[in-house]
């Protein structure tokens, strides 16, 4: 087992991101078209898009949870990290596509495009790693148990965060809040890889994910701070 530590810069990014996001939940009146009915005005101008966004997002979340639960672990941290992160990136790509389809705010759309590209590039690198990686080198039975427990806790924390997000009438806001949870999951799994992994290629990818997605968390939180949080509906 090879122990690595997250850089001070990356740690600072995460701390600042959490602080910024925790302060962003301010109420904002939803502006509705003058021609809208009172009921439609209460729902918000993007109600139809948000309704479709919420339905498809729930399907993505459920599918991701099922895939992760069914994944066969090898107890080789590098291989398991790569496989899990590929699934994680696939979820991020689908989430970004959903925002690009239903979102409206230019800044949120730009963030979706950015995270989609980043996830696609990291996925390709991880797939190349798996293609070139030799057979699995499992941890000892006791270490395997601890590694799998930590990785599962990382996944469950991410899914709990996503399911705890309060739904709003604004798909841009919903996307930003959910993507912050998604990125936090990537940071947690990458740190678990840094703790247990041995292959330099996989470790470098984990460090890159931490750096890039911590920065994106800050950008998503800044969008929420500026845009505001509309009236909340219910949990995802």
C-alpha positions as CSV (number, residue, x, y, z in Angstrom):
1,X,0.0,0.0,0.0
2,X,1.3,3.4,-0.9
3,X,0.2,6.4,1.0
4,X,-0.3,9.8,-0.8
5,X,-1.6,13.0,0.6
6,X,-3.8,15.6,-1.1
7,X,-2.0,18.8,-1.9
8,X,-2.5,21.9,0.4
9,X,-3.9,23.8,-2.6
10,X,-6.5,21.1,-3.4
11,X,-7.5,20.8,0.3
12,X,-8.0,24.6,0.4
13,X,-10.2,24.4,-2.7
14,X,-12.5,21.9,-1.0
15,X,-12.7,23.8,2.3
16,X,-13.5,27.1,0.5
17,X,-16.0,25.3,-1.8
18,X,-17.9,23.9,1.2
19,X,-17.9,27.3,2.9
20,X,-19.2,29.0,-0.2
21,X,-21.9,26.5,-0.9
22,X,-23.1,26.5,2.7
23,X,-23.7,30.2,2.4
24,X,-25.5,30.1,-0.9
25,X,-29.0,29.0,0.1
26,X,-30.8,32.3,-0.1
27,X,-34.4,32.7,-1.2
28,X,-35.1,34.3,-4.5
29,X,-38.4,35.3,-6.0
30,X,-39.1,33.4,-9.2
31,X,-39.9,35.8,-12.0
32,X,-42.8,34.7,-14.1
33,X,-44.2,35.9,-17.5
34,X,-46.9,38.5,-17.1
35,X,-49.2,36.3,-19.3
36,X,-48.9,33.3,-17.0
37,X,-51.7,32.2,-14.8
38,X,-51.4,32.6,-11.0
39,X,-50.8,28.8,-10.7
40,X,-48.1,28.9,-13.4
41,X,-46.5,32.0,-11.9
42,X,-46.2,30.1,-8.6
43,X,-44.5,27.2,-10.3
44,X,-41.9,29.4,-12.1
45,X,-41.1,30.2,-15.7
46,X,-39.2,26.9,-16.3
47,X,-41.7,24.6,-14.7
48,X,-42.2,22.3,-17.7
49,X,-38.5,22.0,-18.4
50,X,-37.8,21.4,-14.7
51,X,-40.5,18.7,-14.5
52,X,-38.8,16.8,-17.3
53,X,-35.4,17.5,-15.9
54,X,-36.4,16.1,-12.5
55,X,-37.9,13.0,-13.9
56,X,-34.9,12.1,-16.1
57,X,-32.4,13.1,-13.4
58,X,-34.1,10.7,-11.0
59,X,-33.7,7.9,-13.5
60,X,-29.9,8.7,-13.8
61,X,-29.5,8.6,-10.1
62,X,-31.3,5.3,-9.7
63,X,-29.4,3.7,-12.6
64,X,-26.1,4.9,-11.1
65,X,-26.9,3.4,-7.7
66,X,-27.9,0.1,-9.3
67,X,-24.7,-0.1,-11.4
68,X,-22.4,0.7,-8.4
69,X,-24.1,-1.8,-6.2
70,X,-23.8,-4.5,-8.9
71,X,-20.1,-3.8,-9.7
72,X,-17.8,-6.7,-8.9
73,X,-14.8,-5.6,-6.8
74,X,-11.3,-7.1,-7.4
75,X,-9.8,-5.7,-4.2
76,X,-7.1,-4.1,-6.4
77,X,-7.6,-0.5,-5.5
78,X,-6.3,0.9,-8.8
79,X,-8.6,-1.3,-10.9
80,X,-11.6,-0.8,-8.7
81,X,-11.1,2.9,-8.5
82,X,-10.8,3.1,-12.3
83,X,-13.9,1.1,-12.9
84,X,-16.0,3.0,-10.4
85,X,-14.8,6.4,-11.6
86,X,-15.6,5.5,-15.2
87,X,-19.2,4.8,-14.0
88,X,-19.1,8.0,-12.0
89,X,-18.0,10.0,-15.1
90,X,-20.7,8.4,-17.2
91,X,-23.2,9.7,-14.7
92,X,-21.6,13.2,-14.8
93,X,-21.8,13.2,-18.6
94,X,-25.5,12.3,-18.5
95,X,-26.2,15.0,-15.9
96,X,-24.4,17.6,-18.0
97,X,-26.4,16.5,-21.1
98,X,-29.6,17.0,-19.2
99,X,-28.6,20.5,-18.2
100,X,-27.6,21.3,-21.8
101,X,-31.1,20.1,-22.9
102,X,-33.2,21.8,-20.2
103,X,-31.1,24.6,-18.7
104,X,-31.4,28.3,-19.6
105,X,-28.7,30.3,-17.8
106,X,-25.6,30.8,-20.0
107,X,-23.2,30.4,-17.1
108,X,-24.8,27.1,-16.0
109,X,-24.8,25.8,-19.5
110,X,-21.1,26.7,-19.8
111,X,-20.3,24.8,-16.6
112,X,-22.2,21.8,-17.9
113,X,-20.2,21.8,-21.1
114,X,-17.0,22.1,-19.1
115,X,-17.7,19.3,-16.7
116,X,-18.9,17.1,-19.6
117,X,-15.6,17.5,-21.4
118,X,-13.6,17.0,-18.2
119,X,-15.5,13.8,-17.4
120,X,-15.1,12.5,-21.0
121,X,-11.3,13.1,-21.0
122,X,-10.8,11.5,-17.6
123,X,-13.0,8.5,-18.6
124,X,-10.8,8.0,-21.7
125,X,-7.6,8.1,-19.6
126,X,-9.0,5.6,-17.1
127,X,-10.1,3.3,-19.9
128,X,-6.5,3.4,-21.3
129,X,-5.2,2.6,-17.9
130,X,-7.4,-0.5,-17.6
131,X,-6.4,-1.6,-21.0
132,X,-2.7,-1.4,-20.2
133,X,-2.9,-2.5,-16.6
134,X,-1.8,-6.1,-15.8
135,X,-3.9,-8.5,-13.8
136,X,-5.4,-7.5,-10.5
137,X,-3.1,-7.4,-7.4
138,X,-5.5,-7.7,-4.6
139,X,-5.0,-6.3,-1.1
140,X,-4.8,-8.6,1.8
141,X,-8.1,-9.9,3.2
142,X,-8.2,-7.3,6.0
143,X,-7.0,-4.4,3.9
144,X,-9.5,-5.4,1.2
145,X,-12.3,-5.2,3.7
146,X,-11.2,-1.7,4.9
147,X,-10.8,-0.4,1.3
148,X,-14.2,-1.7,0.1
149,X,-15.8,-0.2,3.2
150,X,-14.3,3.2,2.6
151,X,-15.2,3.2,-1.1
152,X,-18.7,2.2,-0.4
153,X,-19.0,4.9,2.2
154,X,-17.8,7.4,-0.4
155,X,-20.5,6.3,-2.8
156,X,-23.2,6.2,-0.2
157,X,-22.3,9.7,1.0
158,X,-22.6,11.0,-2.6
159,X,-25.9,9.4,-3.2
160,X,-27.2,10.7,0.2
161,X,-26.1,14.2,-0.7
162,X,-27.9,14.0,-4.1
163,X,-31.1,12.6,-2.6
164,X,-31.0,15.3,0.1
165,X,-30.9,18.2,-2.5
166,X,-34.1,20.3,-2.3
167,X,-35.8,20.4,-5.6
168,X,-36.5,23.9,-7.0
169,X,-38.5,25.2,-10.0
170,X,-35.2,26.0,-11.8
171,X,-33.3,23.2,-13.6
172,X,-30.1,25.3,-13.6
173,X,-30.1,25.5,-9.8
174,X,-31.0,21.8,-9.5
175,X,-28.1,20.9,-11.8
176,X,-25.6,23.0,-9.9
177,X,-26.6,21.6,-6.5
178,X,-26.6,18.0,-7.7
179,X,-23.3,18.4,-9.6
180,X,-21.7,19.7,-6.4
181,X,-22.7,16.4,-4.7
182,X,-21.5,14.4,-7.7
183,X,-18.1,16.2,-7.6
184,X,-17.8,15.7,-3.8
185,X,-18.2,12.0,-4.5
186,X,-15.3,12.1,-7.0
187,X,-13.1,13.9,-4.5
188,X,-13.9,11.3,-1.8
189,X,-13.2,8.3,-4.1
190,X,-10.0,9.9,-5.4
191,X,-8.7,10.4,-1.9
192,X,-9.5,6.8,-1.1
193,X,-7.5,5.8,-4.2
194,X,-4.6,8.0,-3.0
195,X,-4.7,6.2,0.3
196,X,-4.8,2.6,-1.0
197,X,-3.5,2.7,-4.6
198,X,-0.1,1.9,-6.0
199,X,-0.1,2.4,-9.7
200,X,1.3,5.9,-10.6
201,X,-1.0,6.3,-13.6
202,X,-4.1,5.8,-11.4
203,X,-2.7,7.9,-8.6
204,X,-2.0,10.8,-11.0
205,X,-5.5,10.6,-12.4
206,X,-6.9,10.7,-8.8
207,X,-4.9,13.8,-8.1
208,X,-6.0,15.4,-11.4
209,X,-9.7,14.7,-10.6
210,X,-9.3,16.3,-7.2
211,X,-7.7,19.4,-8.6
212,X,-10.2,19.9,-11.5
213,X,-13.4,19.0,-9.7
214,X,-12.6,21.0,-6.5
215,X,-12.2,24.0,-8.8
216,X,-15.6,23.2,-10.5
217,X,-17.3,22.9,-7.1
218,X,-16.1,26.5,-6.4
219,X,-17.5,27.6,-9.8
220,X,-20.8,25.9,-9.3
221,X,-21.2,27.3,-5.8
222,X,-20.3,30.8,-7.1
223,X,-23.1,30.4,-9.7
224,X,-25.6,29.5,-6.9
225,X,-24.5,32.5,-4.8
226,X,-25.0,34.8,-7.7
227,X,-28.2,33.2,-9.1
228,X,-29.9,32.5,-5.8
229,X,-32.1,29.6,-4.8
230,X,-35.7,29.7,-5.9
231,X,-38.6,28.4,-3.7
232,X,-38.0,24.8,-2.8
233,X,-40.3,21.9,-3.5
234,X,-39.1,18.5,-2.2
235,X,-36.1,16.3,-2.0
236,X,-34.7,14.6,-5.1
